[in-house]
Amino acid sequence: MPEKVLVHSRFPRTMMKRFGERFDLMDTAGRPAAEVFPTVDLATVRAMITAGGRSLGGAVMDAFPSLGAIICYGTGYDGIDLEAARARNIVVGHSPGANASSVADIAITLMLAATRRLVVADNYVRSGDWAAAKPSPMMRPQAGMRGRRVGVYGMGEIGRKIAARAASFETEVGYFSRSRHDVPYQYFGSLEALSDWCSILMIAVRAGAETHRAVNADILRRLGADGYVINIARGSVIDEAALVAALADGTIAGAGLDVYAKEPHTPDALTASPNVVLTPHIGGHTLESHTAMQDCVIANLEAFFAGKPLAYPVS
């Protein structure tokens, strides 16, 4: 008989199909589990699948007295209270690196779209302004990529792939992370130093207390009037109010964002800004990435139910 697995977050059914072929899924559709299933059923749940960014604290864990494993669909796990899980002997797993290539691709896409003002250019053609030879200050020549200094904040799997892709555009690449890595890029000892040096800041760090609003008004000021910030990590890493102000007063030239402080809500000031390119958290949303993430989830669940250590644990 298939093991029961609670689906704690809301996922499209297509993303759960492979799991349903192996396990007995109890899908909450993102609602509180107690509103969907009887308490007696929740008492037998030993494992759950969740989105790593969704808040999951000790109080929620206590609703499942038999819970032994929380498996995140994706790389992130910032919504999980890891201390609460450890205190309850609950193991936490995720999908490290499974979507790294796809996320790096969207980072480069946002970088090019922002620096070359592709959204503005697209509208310039569609509106008929180009055909009418209507002048537009937003269509003035912009600096290209050759010789640009690209700073990567975070040199994990995604950061490395971003750096390699950025370097292929004839840029100089530097980085800041908690530790120096064996990579062919210039290392900076602080985010401030990196921001002083680069004109494009690529954010590729995990969310957490250490990185919360690390990209603040001071960091944006250091980027300068020709600077851009690209965020494919988590919205919490940027002080969103400071970013809005920096874009409005010309402190920086533009931004490319795939993540936001309160998803799926985006400040009107960002959506109205012509020098920002916005995407709806689709960095890892490719067929290949989903297959890889599902492989990790299945491997973690099968290991747990077999009484073995998780294949991809959060350390």
C-alpha positions in Angstrom: 0.0 0.0 0.0 1.4 3.4 -1.0 2.7 5.6 1.8 0.7 8.8 2.6 2.3 12.1 1.8 0.6 15.4 2.6 1.0 18.2 0.0 1.3 21.3 2.2 1.5 24.0 -0.5 -0.5 24.7 -3.6 1.0 23.1 -6.7 -0.4 22.6 -10.2 -1.7 19.0 -10.6 0.8 18.4 -13.4 3.7 19.0 -11.0 2.3 16.4 -8.6 1.5 13.7 -11.2 4.7 11.7 -10.7 4.4 11.8 -6.9 0.8 10.5 -7.2 2.0 7.5 -9.1 4.2 6.4 -6.1 2.5 7.8 -3.0 -1.0 8.3 -1.6 -1.2 12.1 -1.8 -3.3 14.2 0.6 -3.5 17.5 -1.3 -4.5 20.5 0.7 -4.4 22.8 -2.4 -2.6 25.3 -0.2 -5.3 25.5 2.5 -4.7 24.7 6.2 -4.7 20.9 6.4 -7.2 20.9 9.3 -9.7 22.5 7.0 -9.4 19.7 4.4 -8.7 16.5 6.3 -10.0 15.0 9.6 -7.6 15.2 12.6 -7.4 11.4 12.7 -6.0 11.4 9.1 -3.5 14.1 9.9 -2.2 12.1 12.9 -0.9 9.4 10.5 1.0 11.7 8.2 4.7 10.9 8.2 6.0 13.1 5.4 4.9 16.2 3.5 5.9 18.1 0.3 6.0 21.8 0.5 7.3 24.9 -1.3 10.4 26.0 0.5 9.4 29.6 0.6 6.1 29.0 2.4 6.1 29.6 6.1 6.1 26.3 8.1 6.8 26.7 11.8 6.6 24.5 14.9 2.8 25.1 15.4 2.1 23.7 12.0 4.4 20.7 12.6 2.6 20.0 15.8 -0.6 19.3 13.9 1.1 16.2 12.5 2.3 14.1 15.5 3.8 11.4 13.3 5.6 13.8 11.0 9.2 12.8 10.3 10.1 14.4 7.0 9.5 17.8 5.3 10.5 17.7 1.7 10.8 21.0 -0.2 10.0 21.0 -3.9 12.9 23.1 -5.1 16.2 24.4 -3.8 15.0 26.9 -1.2 13.9 26.1 2.3 13.8 29.6 3.9 10.2 29.2 5.0 11.0 26.1 7.2 11.8 26.7 10.8 14.8 24.4 10.9 15.3 24.6 14.7 11.7 23.6 15.3 12.1 20.7 12.9 15.3 19.5 14.6 13.6 19.8 18.0 10.9 17.4 16.8 13.3 15.0 15.1 11.9 16.0 11.7 14.3 15.8 8.8 14.2 18.4 6.0 15.1 17.8 2.4 15.3 19.9 -0.7 16.5 19.8 -4.4 20.0 21.3 -4.4 21.1 22.5 -7.8 18.2 20.9 -9.7 17.1 24.2 -11.2 20.5 26.0 -11.2 20.9 26.2 -15.0 17.4 27.5 -15.6 17.7 30.1 -12.9 21.0 31.3 -14.2 19.5 31.5 -17.7 16.7 33.8 -16.4 19.3 35.9 -14.6 21.2 36.6 -17.8 17.9 37.2 -19.6 16.9 39.8 -17.1 20.3 41.4 -17.2 20.2 41.8 -21.0 16.6 42.9 -21.0 17.2 45.5 -18.4 20.5 46.9 -19.7 19.3 47.0 -23.4 15.8 48.1 -22.4 14.1 45.3 -24.4 10.6 45.8 -22.8 10.7 49.5 -23.7 12.0 48.7 -27.2 9.2 46.1 -27.7 6.6 48.6 -26.8 8.2 51.2 -29.0 7.6 48.9 -32.0 4.1 47.7 -31.0 2.9 51.2 -30.3 3.7 52.5 -33.7 6.2 55.1 -32.3 9.1 53.6 -34.3 7.1 53.7 -37.6 6.1 57.3 -36.8 9.8 58.2 -36.0 8.6 59.5 -32.6 11.6 60.4 -30.4 12.0 58.5 -27.1 14.6 59.3 -24.5 14.4 55.7 -23.4 15.6 54.6 -26.8 18.9 56.4 -26.5 22.0 54.1 -26.9 22.9 52.2 -23.8 26.2 50.7 -22.7 26.7 47.2 -24.0 28.1 44.2 -22.1 31.7 44.2 -23.3 33.9 45.5 -20.6 31.1 45.7 -18.0 31.8 44.7 -14.4 29.4 42.1 -13.2 29.3 41.4 -9.5 27.8 38.1 -8.3 26.5 38.1 -4.7 26.7 34.4 -3.7 28.8 31.8 -5.3 26.8 28.6 -4.9 25.7 26.4 -7.7 23.5 29.2 -9.2 26.1 31.9 -8.7 28.7 29.9 -10.5 26.5 29.3 -13.5 25.6 33.0 -13.6 29.2 34.0 -13.4 30.2 31.6 -16.3 27.4 32.9 -18.5 28.2 36.5 -17.7 31.9 36.0 -18.5 31.0 34.8 -22.0 29.6 38.3 -22.8 33.2 39.7 -22.5 32.6 41.1 -19.0 34.7 41.3 -15.9 33.2 39.1 -13.2 33.7 39.5 -9.5 31.9 38.0 -6.5 31.3 38.2 -2.8 30.2 35.2 -0.7 30.7 34.0 2.9 33.9 32.3 1.8 36.4 32.4 -1.1 36.0 29.7 -3.7 38.2 28.1 -6.3 36.8 30.0 -9.2 38.4 32.2 -11.9 36.8 35.4 -10.7 38.0 38.3 -8.5 36.9 37.9 -4.9 35.7 40.9 -2.8 35.7 40.8 1.0 32.3 42.5 1.4 29.1 43.3 -0.4 30.0 47.0 -0.1 33.4 46.5 -1.9 31.7 44.4 -4.6 29.1 47.0 -5.2 31.7 49.8 -5.4 33.4 47.8 -8.1 30.6 46.5 -10.3 27.8 48.2 -12.4 25.6 45.1 -12.5 24.9 43.3 -9.2 23.5 39.7 -9.6 21.8 38.5 -6.4 22.2 34.7 -6.0 22.2 34.1 -2.2 19.9 32.1 0.0 17.3 34.0 2.1 18.0 34.2 5.8 18.7 36.5 8.7 22.2 37.2 7.3 21.0 38.3 3.9 17.7 39.9 4.9 17.6 43.3 3.1 21.3 43.1 2.6 20.9 45.0 -0.7 19.8 48.3 0.9 20.0 52.0 0.0 23.7 52.1 0.7 24.5 49.2 -1.6 22.3 50.7 -4.4 24.0 54.0 -4.0 27.4 52.3 -4.4 26.2 50.8 -7.7 25.8 54.2 -9.1 23.7 55.9 -11.7 24.7 53.5 -14.4 24.2 50.5 -12.2 21.6 47.6 -12.4 20.5 45.1 -9.8 19.2 41.6 -10.9 17.5 39.4 -8.3 16.7 35.8 -8.9 17.2 34.7 -5.3 14.5 35.8 -2.9 12.7 39.2 -2.6 13.7 39.5 1.1 17.4 40.1 0.1 16.5 43.5 -1.3 15.1 46.4 0.7 12.2 46.9 -1.7 11.3 50.4 -0.6 14.9 51.5 -1.1 14.9 49.9 -4.5 11.8 51.8 -5.5 13.3 55.0 -4.3 16.6 54.4 -6.1 14.8 53.7 -9.4 12.7 56.8 -9.1 15.4 59.3 -8.3 18.1 57.9 -10.7 20.3 56.4 -8.0 20.6 53.4 -10.2 19.7 52.9 -13.9 17.4 49.9 -13.7 16.6 46.5 -12.4 15.5 43.0 -13.4 13.4 41.1 -10.9 12.1 37.5 -10.8 11.3 37.6 -7.0 9.6 40.0 -4.7 9.1 40.7 -1.0 5.4 39.6 -0.9 4.7 37.3 -3.8 2.6 37.4 -5.9 2.1 41.1 -5.0 4.4 43.6 -6.6 4.4 47.4 -5.6 2.7 49.6 -8.1 5.8 51.7 -8.2 7.7 48.8 -9.7 5.1 47.7 -12.2 4.8 51.4 -13.4 8.6 51.9 -13.8 9.8 51.7 -17.4 13.4 50.9 -16.3 12.4 47.6 -14.6 11.9 44.2 -16.1 9.6 41.9 -14.1 9.0 38.2 -14.3 6.7 36.1 -12.1 9.2 33.9 -10.2 9.8 31.7 -13.2 13.6 31.2 -12.8 13.3 27.5 -12.3 10.1 27.0 -14.3 11.4 24.8 -17.1 10.5 21.2 -18.0 14.1 20.1 -17.3 14.2 21.8 -13.9 10.8 20.4 -12.8 11.9 16.9 -13.8 15.1 17.3 -11.8 13.4 18.7 -8.8 10.8 15.9 -8.8 13.6 13.4 -9.0 15.1 14.8 -5.8 11.7 14.8 -4.0 11.1 11.2 -5.0 14.6 10.2 -3.9 14.1 11.9 -0.6 10.7 10.4 0.1 11.7 6.9 -0.9 14.8 7.1 1.3 12.8 8.3 4.3 10.1 5.6 4.0 12.9 3.0 3.6 14.4 4.2 6.9 17.5 5.6 5.2 19.1 9.1 5.4 17.6 11.6 3.0 19.3 11.7 -0.4 19.3 15.5 -0.4 19.1 16.7 3.2 19.2 20.3 4.3 22.3 20.5 6.5 
